[in-house]
Amino acid sequence: MNKTSRTGSLVPPNDWATGDGAGQVELSSGFLVVATLLGSVLRLYSLTGQSLWVDELLTWQMIRPGIAAGFIEQILDSIQGPLYLAVIWPLVRLQDSELMLRLPAAIAGIVTIPLFGLVVSRLLGGRAARLAVLLLALNPFHVWYSQESRGYSFLMMFAVLMALAFLALARRKSGFGFALLFALASAGAVWSNLGGIFLWLGMGLGVLLFHFPSSRRGWGSWGLAFGMGILLVSPWLLKAAGIWAVDRALPGSGLGESLRGETTFSPLAWPYTLQTFFYGYSLGPSLRELHQPDRMAVLQNAWPVLLVGAVPIGLGLVAGLLRLGKRRGLLMVWIIVPMLILTFLALRNIKPWNPRYVAMVFPWVLALTAHGLAGLPRRAGLAATVLLISLTLWSLGGYYWNARYSKADVRAAVAHLEEANSGDDPILVPVVTSVFKYYHQGTAEVIGTYEFPIIRSATEASEFCDLVLADRTRCWLVLAREWYFDPGGYLPMAMSRQGHLRLVSTAAGVQVYGWEKQSTGDGEP
């Protein structure tokens, strides 16, 4: 008997997705071990090499040692990523460091690789499955979130585990153990990020369209799987319903002010997300460049590399859709439903668009593309695969070693000021105030801008300086992610008009200035 058709197997036979198991083989354990080791090196290498950034500080602030709230209160109070908070809560009490904040994300990223291998070995089989696992092991998008102290690597891990349990239930039509596994995995996805509910809905639709229960036992298994999952996450969903602007989803409701900038969605959102899934944020324009006012000019200048990068992705996706046969609908539901939900939420100003908010579909996009590339004519498939892997490696190099793509190096700015600021002059730090304070060990006053509105004109910048710098003769200015507070660059100009502003230090995405107030004619400031 073929070992892939044993009733004791965790996942369904090789022909489950295609209807044709001829020539398909399981991934060897040796290949999975090598791919996992490769992925481990990439996710652990330089794990603390980059400075923490704003969202990671939100994680630390929720569970930092010394906070008045207890463990249970802190976890229940978080609607975004309570599971990640629960995991790192004891770790930061052993050692409050970047390593402890990021290590669970790296471990989840590593674990995802063999789990993904188990799924795609049955969904795709043979060469396509090996390519899919290799693409995941090397993937810059996955590496990025495996080195970030947020719940996105957990979300992707549980998305794969959900698929594993789903396929097992689809094969057997019943089974308490797999229903429990699906419930726990789906709860883990939502506990990692509320966006996990998007995939949960997609898989529910997949049951109705492709695995409609034909017996009470089947209804019981699927009902148990989905019911237990929603019950486990209900406290956080109820809390989120009271925070999110869900009333905007109702027909005829007003949208109010946009969440971030003039709009939270554009026609480029989907192609940008697909490109990001494969190459991360370190191929073509950087995130900083894409936040600049002239970002369309940046995109126009970068179109050659973007076009070249899109070729293997487009070929793989189109060929994958054509090759999946009658079962392609289920895989597409897992991809399309979360994408459509986030699109709707972004258009209704409930949630902004960001590729990481649909990270739960990333594994299936990767699998579909690998399946398509493996089915192309040999030379064309080989050329497209080599191009895709080459650009992936190029992007990885940019992520690790090119400062253009690095997160804002607030840590380096703090180190410079701790040496230069011998007089303890105040330090004005827009936007990244919390990150600066995390690293700052000195006694100088750190001035934040959280309570101030965005500066949109030279007049508003002058008014801000009049208010903040009125009684000060000297201060430092640390600029990073300035598009969130001063997108037009008016603040440095206003400070230059009121005094002498000089650039004293630069790091990746960060500029440090020294400022002295102009003296009056009698020598007084």
C-alpha positions as CSV (number, residue, x, y, z in Angstrom):
1,M,0.0,0.0,0.0
2,N,1.2,3.5,-0.8
3,K,2.3,5.1,2.5
4,T,0.6,8.3,1.6
5,S,-2.8,6.6,1.6
6,R,-2.6,5.1,5.1
7,T,-5.6,6.0,7.3
8,G,-3.2,6.9,10.1
9,S,-1.6,9.7,8.1
10,L,-2.2,13.2,9.5
11,V,-2.9,14.8,6.2
12,P,-4.7,13.6,3.1
13,P,-3.2,11.8,0.1
14,N,-1.0,13.5,-2.5
15,D,-3.9,13.7,-5.0
16,W,-6.1,15.6,-2.6
17,A,-5.7,19.0,-4.4
18,T,-5.1,18.0,-8.0
19,G,-7.0,14.8,-8.4
20,D,-3.8,13.2,-9.8
21,G,-1.2,11.7,-7.6
22,A,0.8,10.2,-10.3
23,G,4.5,10.8,-9.9
24,Q,4.1,12.8,-6.7
25,V,6.2,11.9,-3.7
26,E,6.5,13.0,-0.1
27,L,9.2,15.4,0.9
28,S,12.1,13.5,2.4
29,S,12.8,14.1,6.1
30,G,16.4,15.0,5.0
31,F,15.3,17.8,2.8
32,L,13.0,19.2,5.5
33,V,15.8,19.1,8.0
34,V,18.2,20.9,5.6
35,A,15.6,23.5,4.7
36,T,14.8,24.1,8.4
37,L,18.4,24.5,9.3
38,L,18.9,27.0,6.5
39,G,15.8,28.9,7.6
40,S,17.0,28.8,11.2
41,V,20.4,30.4,10.3
42,L,18.7,33.2,8.4
43,R,16.2,33.9,11.2
44,L,18.7,33.8,14.0
45,Y,21.5,35.6,12.2
46,S,21.7,39.2,13.3
47,L,18.5,38.8,15.3
48,T,19.4,41.9,17.4
49,G,21.3,43.6,14.7
50,Q,18.7,46.3,14.0
51,S,17.2,48.7,16.4
52,L,13.7,48.1,17.8
53,W,11.1,50.2,16.1
54,V,7.8,51.7,17.2
55,D,5.5,48.7,17.0
56,E,7.9,46.5,18.9
57,L,8.0,49.1,21.6
58,L,4.2,48.8,21.9
59,T,4.8,45.1,22.6
60,W,7.4,45.9,25.3
61,Q,5.2,48.6,26.9
62,M,2.3,46.1,27.3
63,I,4.4,43.6,29.3
64,R,7.4,45.6,30.6
65,P,8.8,44.7,34.0
66,G,7.5,47.0,36.7
67,I,4.2,47.7,35.1
68,A,1.4,47.9,37.7
69,A,-1.0,45.5,35.9
70,G,-0.6,41.8,36.4
71,F,0.0,39.1,33.9
72,I,-3.7,38.1,33.3
73,E,-4.8,41.7,33.2
74,Q,-2.2,42.6,30.6
75,I,-3.0,39.7,28.4
76,L,-6.7,40.2,28.5
77,D,-6.3,43.9,27.9
78,S,-4.5,43.4,24.6
79,I,-6.6,42.8,21.4
80,Q,-3.6,42.6,19.1
81,G,-1.2,39.7,19.8
82,P,-2.1,38.6,23.4
83,L,-0.4,35.2,22.7
84,Y,2.9,36.8,21.8
85,L,2.7,39.0,24.9
86,A,2.0,35.9,27.0
87,V,5.0,34.1,25.6
88,I,7.5,37.0,26.1
89,W,6.1,38.1,29.5
90,P,8.3,35.7,31.5
91,L,11.2,36.0,29.1
92,V,11.7,39.8,29.6
93,R,11.6,39.2,33.4
94,L,14.6,36.8,32.9
95,Q,16.3,39.4,30.8
96,D,14.8,42.7,29.5
97,S,16.5,42.7,26.1
98,E,16.0,42.8,22.4
99,L,16.9,39.1,22.2
100,M,14.1,38.1,24.6
101,L,11.6,40.3,22.8
102,R,12.4,38.8,19.4
103,L,13.4,35.2,20.1
104,P,9.9,33.7,20.1
105,A,9.2,35.3,16.7
106,A,12.3,33.7,15.3
107,I,11.4,30.3,16.8
108,A,7.9,30.4,15.4
109,G,9.3,31.3,12.0
110,I,11.7,28.3,12.1
111,V,8.9,25.9,13.2
112,T,6.7,27.1,10.3
113,I,9.1,25.7,7.7
114,P,8.6,21.9,8.5
115,L,4.9,22.4,9.2
116,F,4.6,24.1,5.8
117,G,6.5,21.2,4.3
118,L,3.9,18.7,5.7
119,V,1.1,20.6,4.1
120,V,2.6,21.3,0.6
121,S,4.0,17.8,0.3
122,R,0.3,16.6,0.0
123,L,-1.1,19.7,-1.7
124,L,1.6,19.9,-4.4
125,G,3.8,16.9,-4.2
126,G,7.4,16.4,-5.3
127,R,9.3,19.2,-7.1
128,A,6.7,21.9,-6.4
129,A,6.6,21.1,-2.7
130,R,10.4,21.2,-2.4
131,L,10.5,24.6,-4.2
132,A,7.7,26.0,-2.0
133,V,9.7,25.0,1.2
134,L,12.9,26.4,-0.2
135,L,11.2,29.7,-1.1
136,L,9.8,29.9,2.5
137,A,13.2,29.1,4.1
138,L,14.8,32.0,2.1
139,N,11.9,34.4,2.1
140,P,12.8,38.0,3.1
141,F,9.2,38.8,4.1
142,H,9.1,35.8,6.5
143,V,12.6,36.5,7.8
144,W,11.6,40.2,8.5
145,Y,8.6,39.1,10.7
146,S,10.6,36.3,12.3
147,Q,12.9,39.0,13.6
148,E,10.2,41.4,14.8
149,S,8.7,41.4,18.3
150,R,5.1,41.2,17.1
151,G,2.7,38.4,16.5
152,Y,3.0,38.0,12.7
153,S,5.3,35.1,12.6
154,F,3.0,33.4,15.1
155,L,0.1,34.2,12.8
156,M,1.7,32.6,9.8
157,M,2.7,29.5,11.8
158,F,-0.9,29.0,13.0
159,A,-2.2,29.6,9.5
160,V,-0.2,26.6,8.3
161,L,-1.3,24.5,11.3
162,M,-4.9,25.4,10.6
163,A,-4.5,24.1,7.1
164,L,-2.9,20.9,8.4
165,A,-5.9,20.3,10.6
166,F,-8.4,21.4,8.0
167,L,-7.0,18.9,5.5
168,A,-7.2,16.1,8.0
169,L,-10.8,16.9,8.8
170,A,-11.6,17.1,5.1
171,R,-10.2,13.6,4.6
172,R,-11.9,11.9,7.5
173,K,-15.1,14.0,7.7
174,S,-15.0,13.6,11.4
175,G,-12.6,13.3,14.4
176,F,-12.5,15.1,17.7
177,G,-8.7,15.3,17.8
178,F,-8.4,17.2,14.5
179,A,-11.4,19.4,15.4
180,L,-9.6,20.3,18.6
181,L,-6.4,20.9,16.7
182,F,-8.1,23.2,14.2
183,A,-9.9,25.1,17.1
184,L,-6.6,25.6,18.9
185,A,-4.8,26.6,15.7
186,S,-7.4,29.1,14.7
187,A,-7.6,30.5,18.2
188,G,-3.8,30.8,18.1
189,A,-4.0,32.7,14.8
190,V,-6.5,35.2,16.2
191,W,-4.6,35.4,19.5
192,S,-1.5,36.3,17.4
193,N,-3.3,38.9,15.4
194,L,-7.0,39.7,15.0
195,G,-6.5,39.4,11.2
196,G,-6.5,35.6,11.8
197,I,-10.3,35.8,11.8
198,F,-10.0,36.6,8.1
199,L,-8.5,33.2,7.4
200,W,-11.0,31.5,9.8
201,L,-13.8,32.9,7.7
202,G,-12.1,31.8,4.5
203,M,-11.8,28.3,5.7
204,G,-15.4,28.3,6.8
205,L,-16.4,29.2,3.3
206,G,-14.1,26.5,2.0
207,V,-16.1,23.9,4.0
208,L,-19.4,25.1,2.6
209,L,-18.2,25.2,-1.0
210,F,-16.0,22.1,-1.1
211,H,-16.6,19.9,1.9
212,F,-20.3,20.4,2.7
213,P,-21.0,17.9,5.5
214,S,-23.2,15.0,4.4
215,S,-23.9,13.5,7.9
216,R,-24.6,14.6,11.4
217,R,-21.1,13.4,12.4
218,G,-19.6,15.6,9.7
219,W,-21.6,18.6,10.9
220,G,-20.5,17.8,14.4
221,S,-16.8,17.7,13.6
222,W,-16.8,20.9,11.6
223,G,-19.1,22.6,14.1
224,L,-16.9,21.6,17.0
225,A,-13.7,22.8,15.1
226,F,-15.1,26.2,14.3
227,G,-17.3,26.6,17.4
228,M,-14.5,25.9,19.9
229,G,-12.2,28.3,18.1
230,I,-14.6,31.2,18.1
231,L,-15.4,30.5,21.8
232,L,-11.7,30.6,22.8
233,V,-11.2,34.0,21.2
234,S,-14.5,35.6,22.0
235,P,-13.2,37.8,24.9
236,W,-10.8,39.5,22.6
237,L,-13.3,39.8,19.7
238,L,-15.8,41.4,22.0
239,K,-13.3,43.9,23.2
240,A,-12.2,44.7,19.7
241,A,-15.8,45.3,18.6
242,G,-15.9,48.1,21.2
243,I,-12.7,49.6,19.9
244,W,-12.7,49.2,16.1
245,A,-14.9,51.6,14.2
246,V,-17.1,48.7,13.0
247,D,-20.1,51.1,12.4
248,R,-18.3,52.2,9.3
249,A,-19.0,48.8,7.7
250,L,-22.7,49.6,7.7
251,P,-24.2,50.8,4.3
252,G,-24.6,54.6,4.3
253,S,-22.4,55.2,7.3
254,G,-20.0,58.1,7.2
255,L,-16.3,57.4,6.9
256,G,-14.9,60.3,8.9
257,E,-11.2,61.1,8.9
258,S,-8.8,58.6,7.2
259,L,-6.8,56.5,9.6
260,R,-3.4,57.2,8.0
261,G,-3.0,59.9,5.4
262,E,-5.5,60.7,2.6
263,T,-6.4,57.1,1.9
264,T,-5.7,53.6,3.3
265,F,-6.0,51.8,0.0
266,S,-5.0,52.2,-3.6
267,P,-5.1,50.0,-6.8
268,L,-1.4,49.3,-6.2
269,A,-2.1,47.6,-2.8
270,W,-2.6,44.1,-4.2
271,P,0.4,44.0,-6.6
272,Y,2.6,45.7,-3.9
273,T,1.5,43.1,-1.4
274,L,2.3,40.2,-3.7
275,Q,5.7,41.7,-4.5
276,T,6.3,42.1,-0.8
277,F,5.4,38.5,0.0
278,F,8.2,37.3,-2.2
279,Y,10.9,40.0,-1.7
280,G,10.1,41.7,1.6
281,Y,10.9,45.4,1.9
282,S,14.4,45.3,0.7
283,L,14.2,45.1,-3.1
284,G,13.5,48.3,-5.1
285,P,12.3,51.4,-3.1
286,S,12.7,51.2,0.6
287,L,9.8,51.8,3.0
288,R,11.2,55.3,3.8
289,E,11.3,56.2,0.1
290,L,7.7,55.0,-0.3
291,H,6.6,57.3,2.5
292,Q,8.1,60.4,0.9
293,P,5.8,63.0,-0.9
294,D,7.4,62.1,-4.3
295,R,6.8,58.3,-3.9
296,M,5.3,58.0,-7.4
297,A,8.5,59.4,-8.9
298,V,10.4,56.8,-6.8
299,L,8.2,54.0,-8.2
300,Q,8.7,55.3,-11.8
301,N,12.5,55.2,-11.3
302,A,12.4,51.7,-9.8
303,W,10.1,50.2,-12.5
304,P,12.8,48.1,-14.2
305,V,13.6,46.1,-11.0
306,L,10.0,45.9,-10.0
307,L,9.0,44.6,-13.4
308,V,11.8,42.0,-13.5
309,G,10.7,40.9,-10.0
310,A,7.1,40.6,-11.1
311,V,7.9,38.2,-14.0
312,P,8.5,35.0,-12.1
313,I,5.7,35.8,-9.6
314,G,3.2,36.4,-12.4
315,L,4.3,33.3,-14.3
316,G,4.0,31.2,-11.2
317,L,0.6,32.4,-10.1
318,V,-1.0,32.2,-13.5
319,A,0.5,28.7,-14.2
320,G,-0.5,27.6,-10.7
321,L,-4.1,28.6,-11.2
322,L,-4.2,26.7,-14.4
323,R,-2.7,23.6,-12.9
324,L,-4.7,23.2,-9.7
325,G,-7.7,21.7,-11.5
326,K,-11.0,21.4,-9.8
327,R,-9.6,21.8,-6.3
328,R,-8.0,25.2,-7.0
329,G,-11.1,26.8,-5.6
330,L,-10.3,25.9,-2.0
331,L,-6.8,27.3,-2.1
332,M,-8.0,30.4,-3.8
333,V,-10.7,30.9,-1.1
334,W,-8.0,30.9,1.5
335,I,-6.2,33.6,-0.4
336,I,-9.0,35.7,-1.8
337,V,-11.3,35.9,1.2
338,P,-8.8,37.5,3.6
339,M,-7.6,39.9,0.9
340,L,-11.1,41.0,0.1
341,I,-12.0,41.5,3.7
342,L,-9.0,43.7,4.4
343,T,-9.7,45.6,1.1
344,F,-13.3,46.3,2.3
345,L,-12.0,47.4,5.8
346,A,-9.5,49.7,4.2
347,L,-12.0,51.2,1.9
348,R,-14.4,51.8,4.8
349,N,-11.7,53.3,6.9
350,I,-11.9,50.6,9.6
351,K,-8.4,49.3,9.2
352,P,-5.5,50.5,7.1
353,W,-4.0,48.4,4.3
354,N,-0.6,46.8,5.0
355,P,0.8,43.5,3.6
356,R,1.4,42.2,7.1
357,Y,-2.3,42.4,7.9
358,V,-2.9,39.6,5.3
359,A,0.2,37.6,6.3
360,M,-2.1,34.6,6.9
361,V,-2.5,34.2,3.1
362,F,1.3,34.4,2.5
363,P,1.9,30.6,2.7
364,W,-0.8,29.9,0.1
365,V,0.4,32.5,-2.3
366,L,3.9,31.0,-2.0
367,A,2.5,27.4,-2.5
368,L,0.5,28.4,-5.5
369,T,3.4,30.1,-7.2
370,A,5.7,27.2,-6.6
371,H,3.2,24.8,-8.0
372,G,2.9,27.0,-11.2
373,L,6.7,27.3,-11.6
374,A,7.2,23.6,-11.3
375,G,4.6,22.9,-14.0
376,L,6.1,25.3,-16.6
377,P,8.1,23.9,-19.6
378,R,11.4,22.8,-18.2
379,R,13.6,25.6,-19.5
380,A,11.0,28.3,-18.8
381,G,10.4,27.0,-15.3
382,L,14.0,26.7,-14.5
383,A,14.8,30.3,-15.8
384,A,11.8,31.7,-13.8
385,T,12.8,29.8,-10.7
386,V,16.5,30.9,-10.9
387,L,15.4,34.5,-11.4
388,L,13.0,34.3,-8.4
389,I,15.6,32.8,-6.1
390,S,18.3,35.1,-7.3
391,L,16.2,38.2,-6.5
392,T,15.2,36.6,-3.2
393,L,18.9,36.3,-2.2
394,W,19.6,39.8,-3.4
395,S,16.8,41.1,-1.2
396,L,18.1,39.1,1.7
397,G,21.4,40.8,1.3
398,G,19.7,44.2,1.3
399,Y,17.8,43.3,4.4
400,Y,21.0,42.3,6.4
401,W,23.6,44.7,5.0
402,N,22.1,47.7,3.2
403,A,21.3,50.6,5.5
404,R,18.9,51.9,2.9
405,Y,16.4,49.1,3.9
406,S,17.2,49.0,7.7
407,K,14.7,50.0,10.3
408,A,15.4,53.4,11.8
409,D,18.6,53.1,13.9
410,V,17.4,55.0,16.9
411,R,19.8,52.9,19.0
412,A,22.8,54.5,17.2
413,A,21.3,58.0,17.7
414,V,21.0,57.4,21.4
415,A,24.6,56.2,21.6
416,H,25.8,59.3,19.9
417,L,23.9,61.7,22.1
418,E,24.9,60.0,25.3
419,E,28.5,60.8,24.3
420,A,27.8,64.3,22.9
421,N,25.2,65.7,25.3
422,S,27.4,66.4,28.3
423,G,25.2,69.4,29.3
424,D,22.0,67.4,29.4
425,D,20.3,69.6,26.9
426,P,16.7,68.6,26.1
427,I,16.2,66.2,23.2
428,L,13.2,66.7,20.9
429,V,12.2,63.3,19.4
430,P,9.1,63.2,17.2
431,V,7.4,59.9,16.4
432,V,10.0,57.5,17.8
433,T,9.9,58.9,21.3
434,S,9.1,55.5,23.0
435,V,12.0,53.8,21.1
436,F,14.4,56.5,22.1
437,K,13.4,56.3,25.8
438,Y,13.9,52.5,25.7
439,Y,17.5,52.9,24.8
440,H,18.2,56.3,26.6
441,Q,20.0,55.9,29.9
442,G,20.8,59.6,30.5
443,T,19.1,62.2,32.5
444,A,18.3,64.7,29.7
445,E,14.7,65.6,29.2
446,V,13.2,63.8,26.2
447,I,10.4,65.8,24.5
448,G,7.8,63.8,22.5
449,T,5.2,64.9,20.1
450,Y,2.4,62.4,20.6
451,E,0.0,65.0,21.9
452,F,0.6,67.4,19.0
453,P,-1.2,67.3,15.6
454,I,0.6,66.6,12.4
455,I,2.5,69.6,11.0
456,R,1.1,70.5,7.6
457,S,2.5,74.0,6.9
458,A,5.3,76.3,7.7
459,T,3.0,78.3,10.0
460,E,2.1,75.3,12.0
461,A,5.8,74.4,12.3
462,S,6.6,77.9,13.6
463,E,3.7,77.7,16.1
464,F,5.0,74.3,17.3
465,C,8.6,75.8,17.8
466,D,7.2,78.8,19.7
467,L,5.4,76.4,22.1
468,V,8.0,73.8,22.6
469,L,11.2,75.8,22.3
470,A,10.0,79.1,23.9
471,D,12.1,78.8,27.1
472,R,15.0,76.8,25.6
473,T,18.3,78.1,24.3
474,R,19.6,74.8,23.1
475,C,18.3,71.3,22.3
476,W,18.9,68.3,20.1
477,L,16.5,67.1,17.4
478,V,16.2,63.4,16.4
479,L,14.3,62.8,13.2
480,A,13.1,59.4,12.2
481,R,9.9,58.2,10.4
482,E,9.2,61.9,10.0
483,W,6.3,61.4,7.6
484,Y,4.1,60.6,10.5
485,F,4.5,64.0,12.1
486,D,6.2,66.4,9.7
487,P,5.7,64.9,6.2
488,G,6.5,68.2,4.5
489,G,9.8,68.7,6.3
490,Y,8.7,72.1,7.8
491,L,10.0,71.5,11.3
492,P,13.8,71.8,10.5
493,M,13.1,74.9,8.5
494,A,11.2,76.5,11.3
495,M,14.0,75.7,13.8
496,S,16.6,77.1,11.4
497,R,14.6,80.4,11.3
498,Q,14.6,80.6,15.1
499,G,18.2,79.6,15.6
500,H,21.2,77.7,14.3
501,L,20.4,74.1,13.3
502,R,23.3,71.8,12.3
503,L,23.4,68.2,11.4
504,V,25.7,66.3,13.8
505,S,25.1,62.6,13.1
506,T,23.3,60.2,10.7
507,A,22.4,56.6,11.0
508,A,20.0,54.3,9.0
509,G,16.8,56.3,8.7
510,V,17.8,58.7,11.5
511,Q,19.3,62.2,11.6
512,V,20.5,64.0,14.7
513,Y,20.7,67.8,14.8
514,G,22.0,70.3,17.3
515,W,20.0,73.5,17.8
516,E,20.9,76.9,19.4
517,K,18.6,79.8,19.7
518,Q,19.6,83.0,17.8
519,S,21.1,85.7,20.0
520,T,19.7,89.2,20.1
521,G,21.7,92.3,19.3
522,D,22.9,92.7,22.9
523,G,24.3,89.2,23.0
524,E,21.3,87.7,24.9
525,P,19.4,84.8,23.4
